[in-house]
């Protein structure tokens, strides 16, 4: 429907040249009696053209070439809104399109031939994935799914660092727990507070003791202790991601940047371009000359780089690998840091508009209105595995997607576990399963799917469903290009609500055969769209519940 409107307005540009300079925006009116779509274009153009909005609207309508089989009528409302009313028989054509394309309905080829990378999770291998990592993981994977639906070839990448102080502390933590198992206490008798406290550290230490006995007492913590911990933790992280349907294509180790000489090369480039200077035995990047508020250290006086240097070097590798779009997904604690990296890239001539940084807010787990800690077994945080154990993968993925990432998310455990319409995951999956049940019953009655008499679908509940189905392709495009997965959840919930209303008011079994079979086709179309939408979110669409 929206594509049809865009086409007729584009054709009118030859007669009305002022239409070439504006965005064509059509919205669904809040009130059904105001049409199927509306535009305020006349009001936007009125000031520029120095005419009354009503006169502009009349001129636009007079120059639109429409087919009465498609658009029944066009009206001007209020101060100059143009309202479009589509022919009910045209609305039914969406069923044929959905049945034809099936699982591909909603896909668009607008970015075919382009490569995108989504970098997400990127947790260093020092412990299990937490609930905070979980939101990052789910949103990142869903963004990748959405980009694939609009034509991009997408690589999912995990960037990590297995060097530095935190990894040394990890090795020390495992060795101290190992020594404890051998009856040797830590210095001072207590395990250091700033070391890794989780049960997983004890489990790794116990495995080493079982395998080696007391042979590792004199081993360097950065040797087998760190190596085993990294290996076990990474295996755990990968397993956790697989539980929620995430499979990374690439794992990029920050240490590679040093081994391949990319850090040294970048420092040389900054120096050559007079973008860096030395002060107080440190190397500073001239960020004030690049539009930022103050210069920042990129190499400390100790010789150790700050995060900015490897991050800039890492992003350069993304450009070198030929990506047209690079998505970085970070928690809100990175909000003040990424502009320095983008400035560094700009200074070297890279097009930083290709890099899109998405910042997500934190997650709070709630139960009975209280903030809860689900377990202390693995230290003072909630692991993603614990959350999946509690409510299931589908709920975890849906709940992390159903709010804008710019909003803090309260994850309500009680709601997540409810098997009722209050739980949006249950509501959508039940709608899908209910249609499967309907199809089984109609098949038993000898009814088949037929798209020959779709013009019989004229009831208000049927037309509302059809109009909603028309919106799906544009909803996917908008959601993908704006990285807003929560819009898909909203759309699906609205579609499911319209379906439940239709099923209450419009009988299938017991209706005249041609009408019943047209309604079956409508049910299949709705089921297809629900399933396609859930697949983008990474949520299953069950046949039975």
C-alpha positions as CSV (number, residue, x, y, z in Angstrom):
1,X,0.0,0.0,0.0
2,X,2.8,2.4,1.0
3,X,4.8,1.5,-2.1
4,X,1.8,2.3,-4.3
5,X,1.5,5.7,-2.7
6,X,5.2,6.4,-3.2
7,X,4.9,5.4,-6.8
8,X,2.0,7.7,-7.7
9,X,3.6,10.7,-5.9
10,X,6.9,10.0,-7.7
11,X,5.0,10.0,-11.0
12,X,3.4,13.3,-10.1
13,X,6.8,14.9,-9.7
14,X,6.9,15.6,-13.5
15,X,3.9,17.9,-13.1
16,X,4.7,19.2,-9.5
17,X,8.4,19.7,-9.3
18,X,8.2,20.8,-5.7
19,X,7.5,17.2,-4.8
20,X,11.1,16.3,-5.7
21,X,12.6,18.1,-2.8
22,X,10.6,16.5,0.1
23,X,10.6,13.2,1.8
24,X,7.4,11.2,1.1
25,X,6.1,10.2,4.4
26,X,2.9,8.2,4.9
27,X,1.5,7.1,8.2
28,X,-1.4,5.0,9.4
29,X,-4.0,7.4,11.0
30,X,-4.9,6.8,14.6
31,X,-8.6,6.7,13.7
32,X,-9.7,4.2,11.1
33,X,-12.3,6.6,9.6
34,X,-9.4,8.8,8.6
35,X,-8.3,6.4,5.9
36,X,-5.7,3.7,5.6
37,X,-2.8,6.1,5.1
38,X,-2.4,9.8,5.4
39,X,0.3,12.4,4.7
40,X,0.8,16.0,6.0
41,X,2.9,16.9,2.9
42,X,0.6,19.7,2.0
43,X,1.1,21.4,5.3
44,X,4.8,21.0,5.1
45,X,4.9,22.5,1.6
46,X,2.4,25.3,2.2
47,X,4.9,27.7,3.8
48,X,7.6,27.2,1.2
49,X,5.0,27.6,-1.6
50,X,3.3,30.6,0.2
51,X,-0.1,28.9,-0.3
52,X,-2.8,27.6,2.0
53,X,-2.3,24.0,2.9
54,X,-5.8,23.2,1.6
55,X,-5.0,24.6,-1.8
56,X,-1.7,22.7,-1.9
57,X,-3.5,19.5,-1.0
58,X,-6.1,20.0,-3.7
59,X,-3.4,20.6,-6.3
60,X,-1.5,17.5,-5.3
61,X,-4.6,15.3,-5.5
62,X,-5.5,16.7,-8.9
63,X,-2.1,15.6,-10.2
64,X,-2.2,12.0,-8.8
65,X,-3.0,9.3,-11.2
66,X,-4.8,6.5,-9.3
67,X,-6.6,3.3,-10.2
68,X,-10.0,3.1,-8.6
69,X,-9.5,-0.6,-8.2
70,X,-6.6,0.3,-5.8
71,X,-7.7,3.5,-4.2
72,X,-11.4,4.0,-3.5
73,X,-11.2,7.6,-2.5
74,X,-8.9,10.4,-1.4
75,X,-10.1,13.1,1.1
76,X,-8.7,16.2,2.6
77,X,-9.1,16.5,6.4
78,X,-8.5,19.1,9.0
79,X,-5.9,21.8,8.1
80,X,-4.6,19.8,5.1
81,X,-4.1,16.1,5.7
82,X,-4.5,14.0,2.6
83,X,-6.2,10.7,3.5
84,X,-6.2,7.6,1.3
85,X,-8.8,4.9,1.4
86,X,-7.7,1.7,-0.4
87,X,-10.2,-0.6,-2.1
88,X,-10.9,-3.7,0.1
89,X,-10.3,-6.0,-2.9
90,X,-6.8,-4.5,-3.4
91,X,-6.0,-5.1,0.3
92,X,-6.6,-8.8,-0.2
93,X,-3.8,-9.1,-2.8
94,X,-1.2,-9.1,0.0
95,X,-2.3,-12.7,0.7
96,X,-1.1,-13.9,-2.7
97,X,2.2,-12.2,-2.2
98,X,2.7,-13.7,1.2
99,X,1.7,-17.2,0.0
100,X,4.1,-16.8,-2.9
101,X,7.1,-15.7,-0.9
102,X,6.5,-17.7,2.3
103,X,9.5,-17.6,4.6
104,X,11.0,-14.8,2.5
105,X,8.1,-12.5,2.6
106,X,9.4,-9.2,4.1
107,X,12.9,-9.6,2.8
108,X,14.2,-6.7,0.7
109,X,17.2,-6.5,-1.7
110,X,17.9,-2.8,-1.2
111,X,21.4,-3.4,0.1
112,X,22.3,-6.5,-1.9
113,X,26.0,-6.6,-2.7
114,X,27.0,-4.7,0.5
115,X,28.9,-6.2,3.4
116,X,28.2,-5.4,7.0
117,X,30.0,-6.4,10.2
118,X,28.2,-6.5,13.6
119,X,30.7,-6.6,16.5
120,X,29.0,-7.5,19.7
121,X,29.4,-9.3,23.1
122,X,33.2,-8.8,22.9
123,X,33.7,-9.9,26.6
124,X,37.2,-10.7,27.6
125,X,37.6,-14.4,28.7
126,X,37.6,-13.7,32.5
127,X,34.2,-15.1,33.5
128,X,30.8,-16.3,32.3
129,X,28.5,-14.1,30.3
130,X,26.3,-12.0,32.6
131,X,22.8,-10.7,32.1
132,X,24.4,-7.4,30.9
133,X,26.3,-9.3,28.2
134,X,23.0,-11.1,27.4
135,X,21.3,-7.9,26.2
136,X,24.3,-7.1,24.1
137,X,24.4,-10.6,22.6
138,X,20.7,-10.8,21.8
139,X,20.5,-7.2,20.4
140,X,23.6,-7.7,18.3
141,X,22.5,-10.9,16.8
142,X,19.0,-9.5,16.0
143,X,20.6,-6.4,14.4
144,X,22.6,-8.8,12.2
145,X,19.4,-10.7,11.3
146,X,17.6,-7.5,10.4
147,X,20.5,-6.4,8.2
148,X,20.4,-9.7,6.4
149,X,16.7,-9.3,5.8
150,X,17.4,-6.1,3.8
151,X,20.1,-7.5,1.7
152,X,23.4,-7.2,3.5
153,X,25.9,-10.0,3.8
154,X,26.6,-9.9,7.5
155,X,29.6,-11.1,9.5
156,X,29.2,-11.5,13.3
157,X,32.5,-10.7,15.1
158,X,33.6,-11.1,18.7
159,X,36.6,-8.9,19.7
160,X,38.5,-9.8,22.8
161,X,41.7,-9.3,24.7
162,X,43.5,-12.2,26.4
163,X,46.4,-10.2,27.6
164,X,47.0,-7.4,30.2
165,X,46.4,-7.1,33.9
166,X,42.9,-8.7,34.1
167,X,44.2,-11.8,32.5
168,X,47.2,-11.9,34.9
169,X,44.7,-11.6,37.8
170,X,42.7,-14.4,36.3
171,X,45.8,-16.7,36.2
172,X,46.7,-15.6,39.8
173,X,43.1,-16.3,40.9
174,X,43.1,-19.9,39.6
175,X,46.6,-20.6,41.0
176,X,45.5,-19.4,44.5
177,X,42.4,-21.6,44.4
178,X,44.7,-24.5,43.3
179,X,47.0,-23.9,46.2
180,X,44.1,-23.7,48.6
181,X,43.0,-27.2,47.4
182,X,46.6,-28.3,48.3
183,X,46.2,-26.8,51.8
184,X,48.2,-23.7,51.1
185,X,46.4,-20.5,52.0
186,X,46.8,-17.1,50.2
187,X,49.1,-14.6,51.7
188,X,47.4,-13.0,54.7
189,X,45.0,-16.0,54.8
190,X,42.2,-14.4,52.7
191,X,41.6,-14.6,49.0
192,X,42.2,-11.1,47.6
193,X,39.0,-9.1,47.1
194,X,40.0,-7.8,43.7
195,X,40.6,-11.3,42.4
196,X,37.9,-13.3,40.5
197,X,35.6,-14.8,43.1
198,X,33.3,-17.0,41.2
199,X,32.8,-20.7,41.6
200,X,34.0,-21.2,38.1
201,X,37.5,-20.3,39.3
202,X,37.4,-23.1,41.9
203,X,36.1,-25.6,39.3
204,X,39.0,-24.8,36.9
205,X,41.5,-25.1,39.8
206,X,39.9,-28.4,40.9
207,X,40.3,-29.8,37.4
208,X,43.9,-28.9,37.3
209,X,44.5,-30.5,40.7
210,X,42.8,-33.7,39.5
211,X,44.9,-33.8,36.4
212,X,48.3,-32.7,37.8
213,X,48.2,-33.2,41.5
214,X,50.7,-31.0,43.2
215,X,53.0,-30.8,40.2
216,X,52.0,-27.2,39.4
217,X,52.9,-25.6,42.7
218,X,55.9,-23.8,41.2
219,X,54.3,-23.0,37.8
220,X,53.9,-19.3,36.7
221,X,50.3,-18.2,37.1
222,X,50.5,-16.8,33.5
223,X,51.4,-20.2,32.2
224,X,49.0,-23.2,32.4
225,X,46.7,-21.5,35.0
226,X,45.9,-18.6,32.8
227,X,45.8,-20.7,29.6
228,X,43.4,-23.3,31.1
229,X,41.2,-20.6,32.5
230,X,41.0,-18.8,29.2
231,X,40.2,-22.0,27.3
232,X,37.5,-23.2,29.7
233,X,35.9,-19.8,30.0
234,X,35.8,-19.2,26.3
235,X,34.3,-22.7,25.8
236,X,31.7,-21.7,28.3
237,X,31.0,-18.4,26.6
238,X,30.5,-20.1,23.2
239,X,28.2,-22.7,24.7
240,X,26.1,-20.0,26.3
241,X,25.8,-18.1,23.1
242,X,24.8,-21.2,21.3
243,X,22.0,-21.7,23.8
244,X,20.4,-18.5,22.6
245,X,21.0,-19.2,19.0
246,X,24.1,-17.1,18.4
247,X,27.0,-18.3,16.3
248,X,29.9,-15.9,15.6
249,X,31.8,-16.0,12.3
250,X,34.9,-14.4,13.5
251,X,36.8,-14.1,16.8
252,X,39.4,-11.3,16.7
253,X,42.1,-11.2,19.4
254,X,43.4,-7.7,20.3
255,X,46.9,-9.3,20.7
256,X,46.9,-9.9,17.0
257,X,47.2,-6.2,16.4
258,X,50.5,-6.2,18.2
259,X,51.8,-9.4,16.6
260,X,51.0,-8.1,13.1
261,X,52.7,-4.7,13.8
262,X,49.4,-2.8,13.4
263,X,49.9,-0.9,16.6
264,X,53.4,0.3,15.7
265,X,52.3,1.2,12.2
266,X,49.4,3.3,13.6
267,X,51.7,5.1,16.0
268,X,54.1,5.9,13.2
269,X,51.2,7.2,11.1
270,X,49.9,9.5,13.8
271,X,53.5,10.8,14.2
272,X,54.0,11.3,10.5
273,X,50.7,13.2,10.1
274,X,51.6,15.3,13.2
275,X,48.5,14.1,15.0
276,X,50.3,13.0,18.1
277,X,52.9,14.4,20.5
278,X,54.9,13.4,23.6
279,X,54.3,14.9,27.0
280,X,55.2,13.6,30.5
281,X,56.7,10.5,29.0
282,X,53.3,9.6,27.4
283,X,52.0,9.8,23.8
284,X,49.0,12.0,23.3
285,X,46.5,12.2,20.4
286,X,45.6,15.7,19.2
287,X,41.9,15.2,19.6
288,X,41.3,18.9,20.2
289,X,42.4,19.5,16.6
290,X,39.8,16.9,15.5
291,X,36.9,18.6,17.2
292,X,36.9,16.9,20.6
293,X,37.1,18.7,23.9
294,X,40.6,17.6,25.0
295,X,43.6,15.6,23.9
296,X,43.8,12.0,25.2
297,X,46.7,9.7,26.1
298,X,47.1,6.8,23.6
299,X,50.3,5.4,25.2
300,X,50.9,5.7,29.0
301,X,54.2,6.7,30.5
302,X,54.6,3.0,31.3
303,X,54.6,2.2,27.6
304,X,51.2,0.5,27.8
305,X,48.6,1.7,25.2
306,X,45.2,2.9,26.4
307,X,42.1,1.4,24.9
308,X,42.0,4.1,22.2
309,X,45.1,2.9,20.2
310,X,44.1,-0.8,19.7
311,X,40.5,0.2,19.1
312,X,41.5,2.5,16.3
313,X,43.8,-0.1,14.9
314,X,41.1,-2.7,15.1
315,X,38.6,-0.6,13.2
316,X,41.2,0.1,10.5
317,X,41.2,-3.7,9.9
318,X,37.5,-3.6,9.4
319,X,37.9,-1.0,6.6
320,X,40.7,-3.1,5.1
321,X,38.3,-6.1,5.1
322,X,36.0,-4.1,2.9
323,X,32.9,-3.6,5.0
324,X,30.4,-1.0,3.9
325,X,28.7,-0.9,7.3
326,X,30.3,-1.5,10.7
327,X,28.1,-1.8,13.8
328,X,29.6,-1.6,17.3
329,X,27.3,-2.5,20.2
330,X,28.4,-1.3,23.6
331,X,27.0,-0.9,27.1
332,X,26.3,2.6,28.4
333,X,29.6,2.6,30.2
334,X,31.2,3.2,26.8
335,X,29.1,6.2,26.0
336,X,31.9,8.7,26.6
337,X,34.8,6.7,25.1
338,X,33.9,5.8,21.5
339,X,34.0,9.4,20.1
340,X,37.8,9.4,20.6
341,X,38.1,6.3,18.4
342,X,35.9,7.8,15.7
343,X,37.9,11.0,15.8
344,X,41.1,9.0,15.4
345,X,39.7,7.2,12.3
346,X,38.6,10.5,10.8
347,X,42.0,12.0,11.3
348,X,43.5,9.3,9.1
349,X,40.9,9.9,6.3
350,X,38.5,7.0,7.1
351,X,34.8,7.6,6.5
352,X,33.5,7.2,10.0
353,X,29.9,7.5,8.8
354,X,30.3,3.8,8.0
355,X,30.7,3.0,11.7
356,X,27.4,3.0,13.7
357,X,27.8,2.8,17.4
358,X,24.8,1.4,19.3
359,X,24.7,2.0,23.0
360,X,22.4,-0.2,25.1
361,X,21.3,0.6,28.7
362,X,21.6,-1.9,31.5
363,X,19.3,-4.7,32.7
364,X,17.7,-5.1,36.1
365,X,16.1,-8.5,37.1
366,X,12.8,-8.0,38.9
367,X,10.6,-10.4,40.9
368,X,7.5,-9.3,42.8
369,X,8.6,-5.8,42.3
370,X,11.9,-6.3,43.9
371,X,15.4,-6.3,42.4
372,X,16.7,-9.9,42.7
373,X,19.9,-11.7,42.6
374,X,19.1,-15.2,41.2
375,X,22.2,-16.9,42.5
376,X,25.4,-16.3,44.4
377,X,26.9,-19.6,43.0
378,X,29.1,-17.8,40.5
379,X,29.8,-14.5,42.4
380,X,27.8,-11.4,42.8
381,X,26.2,-11.3,39.4
382,X,23.5,-13.1,37.4
383,X,24.8,-15.2,34.6
384,X,23.1,-15.4,31.3
385,X,22.9,-19.2,31.7
386,X,21.0,-18.8,35.0
387,X,18.5,-16.6,33.2
388,X,18.0,-19.0,30.4
389,X,17.6,-21.9,32.9
390,X,14.9,-19.8,34.7
391,X,12.8,-18.6,31.8
392,X,14.0,-20.3,28.5
393,X,15.9,-19.0,25.5
394,X,12.8,-17.7,23.6
395,X,11.8,-15.5,26.5
396,X,15.3,-14.2,27.0
397,X,15.6,-13.2,23.4
398,X,12.2,-11.6,23.2
399,X,12.4,-9.7,26.4
400,X,15.8,-8.3,25.5
401,X,14.4,-7.1,22.2
402,X,11.1,-5.7,23.2
403,X,12.3,-2.4,24.6
404,X,14.4,0.3,22.9
405,X,18.1,-0.2,23.7
406,X,18.1,3.4,24.8
407,X,15.8,2.5,27.7
408,X,16.8,0.7,30.9
409,X,15.3,-2.8,30.9
410,X,13.5,-4.2,33.9
411,X,13.3,-8.0,33.2
412,X,10.3,-9.2,35.1
413,X,10.8,-12.9,36.0
414,X,7.2,-13.5,37.1
415,X,5.9,-12.1,33.8
416,X,8.5,-14.0,31.8
417,X,7.3,-17.3,33.3
418,X,3.6,-16.8,32.9
419,X,1.7,-19.0,30.4
420,X,-0.9,-16.4,29.7
421,X,-1.7,-13.5,27.3
422,X,0.1,-11.1,29.7
423,X,3.4,-12.6,28.6
424,X,4.0,-11.2,25.0
425,X,6.1,-14.3,24.0
426,X,3.4,-16.7,25.0
427,X,0.8,-14.4,23.3
428,X,2.6,-14.5,20.0
429,X,3.6,-18.2,20.1
430,X,0.1,-19.1,21.0
431,X,-1.3,-17.2,18.0
432,X,1.1,-19.1,15.7
433,X,0.2,-22.5,17.4
434,X,-3.5,-21.6,17.3
435,X,-3.4,-21.1,13.5
436,X,-1.7,-24.5,13.1
437,X,-4.5,-26.0,15.2
438,X,-7.1,-24.2,13.0
439,X,-5.4,-25.6,9.8
440,X,-5.5,-29.1,11.2
441,X,-9.2,-28.8,12.0
442,X,-10.1,-27.3,8.6
443,X,-8.2,-30.0,6.9
444,X,-10.2,-32.6,8.8
445,X,-13.3,-30.9,7.5
446,X,-12.1,-31.2,3.9
447,X,-11.5,-27.5,3.5
448,X,-8.5,-26.3,1.5
449,X,-6.6,-23.1,1.1
450,X,-8.0,-21.0,-1.7
451,X,-6.9,-17.6,-3.0
452,X,-9.7,-17.5,-5.6
453,X,-12.3,-15.8,-3.6
454,X,-10.3,-13.4,-1.5
455,X,-12.7,-10.6,-2.5
456,X,-15.1,-12.1,0.1
457,X,-12.9,-10.8,2.9
458,X,-14.7,-7.6,3.5
459,X,-15.5,-7.8,7.2
460,X,-13.9,-5.1,9.4
461,X,-11.8,-7.6,11.3
462,X,-10.6,-9.2,8.0
463,X,-9.7,-5.8,6.5
464,X,-7.8,-4.7,9.6
465,X,-5.7,-7.8,9.4
466,X,-5.0,-7.3,5.7
467,X,-3.9,-3.7,6.2
468,X,-1.6,-4.8,9.0
469,X,0.0,-7.4,6.8
470,X,0.7,-4.7,4.2
471,X,2.8,-2.9,6.8
472,X,5.3,-5.8,7.4
473,X,7.9,-5.2,4.6
474,X,8.2,-1.5,5.4
475,X,8.4,-2.3,9.1
476,X,11.3,-4.6,8.5
477,X,13.2,-2.0,6.4
478,X,12.6,0.8,8.9
479,X,13.6,-1.3,11.9
480,X,16.7,-2.6,10.1
481,X,17.9,0.7,8.9
482,X,17.4,2.3,12.3
483,X,18.6,-0.7,14.3
484,X,15.3,-0.9,16.3
485,X,14.3,-4.5,16.9
486,X,11.7,-3.4,19.5
487,X,9.5,-2.1,16.6
488,X,9.2,-5.6,15.3
489,X,8.0,-6.9,18.7
490,X,5.4,-4.1,18.8
491,X,4.2,-4.9,15.2
492,X,3.9,-8.6,15.9
493,X,1.9,-8.0,19.1
494,X,-0.5,-5.7,17.3
495,X,-0.9,-8.3,14.5
496,X,-1.6,-11.1,17.0
497,X,-4.2,-8.9,18.7
498,X,-6.0,-8.3,15.4
499,X,-5.8,-12.0,14.6
500,X,-7.4,-13.0,17.9
501,X,-10.2,-10.4,17.3
502,X,-10.7,-11.8,13.8
503,X,-10.9,-15.4,15.0
504,X,-13.5,-14.4,17.7
505,X,-15.7,-12.6,15.2
506,X,-15.2,-14.5,11.9
507,X,-16.1,-18.2,11.9
508,X,-14.2,-20.5,9.6
509,X,-15.7,-23.9,10.1
510,X,-19.5,-23.4,9.6
511,X,-19.1,-20.6,7.1
512,X,-19.9,-20.9,3.4
513,X,-17.2,-23.0,1.8
514,X,-15.7,-20.2,-0.5
515,X,-15.6,-17.8,2.4
516,X,-14.1,-20.4,4.8
517,X,-11.3,-21.2,2.3
518,X,-10.5,-17.5,1.8
519,X,-10.3,-17.1,5.6
520,X,-7.9,-20.1,5.7
521,X,-5.7,-18.3,3.2
522,X,-5.8,-15.2,5.5
523,X,-4.8,-17.4,8.5
524,X,-1.9,-18.8,6.7
525,X,-0.7,-15.3,5.7
526,X,-0.9,-14.1,9.3
527,X,0.9,-17.2,10.5
528,X,3.7,-16.7,7.9
529,X,4.3,-13.1,9.0
530,X,4.3,-14.0,12.7
531,X,6.8,-16.8,12.0
532,X,9.0,-14.5,9.8
533,X,9.0,-11.8,12.5
534,X,9.8,-14.2,15.3
535,X,12.7,-15.7,13.2
536,X,14.3,-12.2,12.9
537,X,14.1,-11.9,16.7
538,X,15.6,-15.4,17.1
539,X,12.4,-16.8,18.7
540,X,10.8,-20.2,17.9
541,X,7.3,-20.4,16.4
542,X,5.8,-23.6,17.7
543,X,3.1,-25.6,15.9
544,X,1.6,-26.8,19.2
545,X,1.5,-25.5,22.8
